[in-house]
Every structure is written in structure tokens, then in C-alpha cells.
Amino acid sequence: MTLSSDTLAVCPDSTWKAEGEVFSLGMCISAGLTGVMGYNFAVTFDSSVIEIISAEEGPLPQSFPGNTFFFWYSAGVKTDSVRVNGAVLGGGTMDGPGELVTLTFKAKTHGVVRTTDIVVAYSELRDGLNGPIDHETRDGFVAVEPTVSVEQSTWGAIKSRYE
């Protein structure tokens, strides 16, 4: 994935998943973002298509030699957003490219193909002096495909009535 020089993005930016599948998406910064001390963002999605299971500190802050802070919040299973805050402590900073956060979702069952945008609704990056870092954001897209086609499941229901 190639990002413009100063971007916080959903990565990968598009994915197809099967009903019931658990999958992860990253929140990644591009190589142009250097000296990042802290991050604060909110991601929204259609909670009838996918549900948030967890958020974890990504590989980039985990590789930092000092201490880090990480916190995520979701209002519950039916929520349509997740908010994440994190920072490296002790005066250090991180340089892109890399994944700040790993978001884990579960694709919901519908019997038809459903889609949702993963939208970066709010985003703030801070430098080593706690000043704002200008950056762009890039959203993502998830499509959930049924594990059995609607025609097959309907045919199975009709067939079972006569067996």
C-alpha cells in the first residue's frame, strides 16, 4: 500500500470477508509522518455489517524501546464507532511508516452481500513537543459476503419441507 507523504489510513484500504469471519484492520501512518509522540482518532462503521471486538497497540509503538500508553473505547456491541488514544512516553517519538493500532472486527451474518465504509471520523497526531502534526486521512471499505448464497439457502429451506 502506498500512502501520500503525510497520511493516517485504514490498511488495507479494502477487504472482502465471509460472514462470521474475524479479521483485523490497521491504522497506519505513512513514511512522511515522523516525530509522532501521540495519536487520538475515532473510526466509524456500519455496526449492522461488522462489530468491533478489540483494539490493540500496533507493531510501530510496540517496537518503541521505552514505555507507551494505549487506551481504546467502544460503547458496546451495537456501537458504530471506536475511539483510540496512544502515546510514547519519556520524550521519544515514532517515525512512519507503520501500524499504530490493530482493530479486530467480526463480520455479521446477513444472507446477502453487505458493505460498510471504515471512516476516520476524527484524527489528531501530536509531535514530541505536543504540537499538532498536519496530515491527511484515508478511509477503508469492507464487504461481507454470505457463506451460502441466498438462492442456496432458500432452496435448502424449501427442499427440507418436502423431505
Residue pairs with C-beta under 8 A, 6 or more apart in sequence:
1 9
1 11
1 12
1 13
1 28
3 9
3 28
3 29
3 30
3 31
3 32
3 97
3 138
4 30
4 32
4 136
5 30
5 31
5 32
6 30
6 32
6 33
6 133
6 134
6 135
6 136
7 29
7 30
7 32
7 33
7 135
7 136
7 137
7 138
8 27
8 28
8 29
8 30
8 33
8 39
8 41
8 100
8 120
8 123
8 125
8 135
8 136
8 137
8 138
9 27
9 28
9 29
9 30
9 120
9 137
9 138
9 139
9 140
10 25
10 26
10 27
10 28
10 43
10 118
10 120
10 138
10 139
10 140
11 25
11 26
11 27
11 28
11 99
11 140
12 25
12 140
13 138
13 139
13 140
13 141
14 140
14 141
14 142
14 143
15 23
15 25
15 140
15 141
15 142
15 143
16 142
16 143
16 144
16 145
17 23
17 107
17 142
17 143
17 144
17 145
18 107
18 144
18 145
18 146
18 147
19 107
19 108
19 109
19 110
19 144
19 145
19 146
19 147
20 106
20 107
20 109
20 147
21 106
21 107
22 53
22 104
22 105
22 106
22 107
23 104
23 105
23 106
23 107
24 102
24 103
24 104
24 105
25 102
25 103
25 105
25 118
25 140
25 142
26 58
26 99
26 100
26 101
26 102
26 103
27 41
27 43
27 58
27 84
27 99
27 100
27 101
27 102
27 103
27 120
28 58
28 96
28 97
28 98
28 99
28 100
29 36
29 60
29 96
29 97
29 98
29 100
29 125
29 135
30 96
30 97
31 95
31 96
31 97
32 96
33 95
33 96
33 125
33 133
33 135
34 93
34 95
34 96
35 93
35 94
35 95
35 127
35 128
35 133
36 93
36 94
36 95
36 96
36 100
36 125
36 126
36 127
36 133
37 87
37 88
37 92
37 93
37 94
37 126
37 127
37 128
37 130
38 85
38 86
38 87
38 88
38 125
38 126
38 130
39 84
39 85
39 86
39 87
39 100
39 101
39 124
39 125
39 126
40 83
40 84
40 85
40 86
40 122
40 123
40 124
40 126
41 83
41 84
41 120
41 121
41 122
41 123
41 124
42 81
42 82
42 83
42 84
42 120
42 121
42 122
42 123
43 81
43 82
43 84
43 103
43 118
43 119
43 120
43 121
44 80
44 81
44 118
44 119
44 121
45 52
45 80
45 81
45 105
45 116
45 117
45 118
45 119
45 142
46 80
46 114
46 115
46 116
46 117
47 77
47 78
47 79
47 80
48 108
48 110
48 114
49 107
49 108
49 110
49 114
49 115
49 116
49 142
49 144
50 105
50 106
50 107
50 108
50 116
50 142
50 144
51 77
51 78
51 105
51 106
51 108
52 74
52 79
52 82
52 103
52 104
52 105
53 104
53 105
53 106
54 72
54 103
54 104
55 72
55 74
55 82
55 84
55 101
55 102
55 103
55 104
56 70
56 101
56 102
56 104
57 68
57 70
57 86
57 100
57 101
57 102
58 98
58 99
58 100
58 101
58 102
59 98
59 99
59 102
60 94
60 96
60 98
60 99
60 100
61 68
61 70
61 86
61 88
61 94
61 100
62 68
63 98
64 88
64 92
64 94
65 92
66 88
66 89
66 90
66 92
67 88
67 89
67 90
68 86
68 87
68 88
68 89
69 85
69 86
69 87
69 88
69 89
70 84
70 85
70 86
71 84
71 85
71 86
72 82
72 83
72 84
72 85
72 101
73 82
73 83
73 84
74 81
74 82
74 83
75 81
81 121
82 103
83 122
84 101
86 100
86 101
87 126
88 94
91 128
92 128
93 127
93 128
94 100
105 142
107 142
107 144
108 114
108 144
109 146
110 144
110 146
111 146
111 148
111 150
111 153
112 146
112 150
113 143
113 144
113 145
113 146
114 143
114 144
115 141
115 142
115 143
115 144
116 141
116 142
117 139
117 140
117 141
118 139
118 140
118 141
118 142
119 139
120 137
120 138
120 139
123 135
123 137
124 132
125 132
125 133
125 135
126 132
126 133
127 133
146 153
148 156
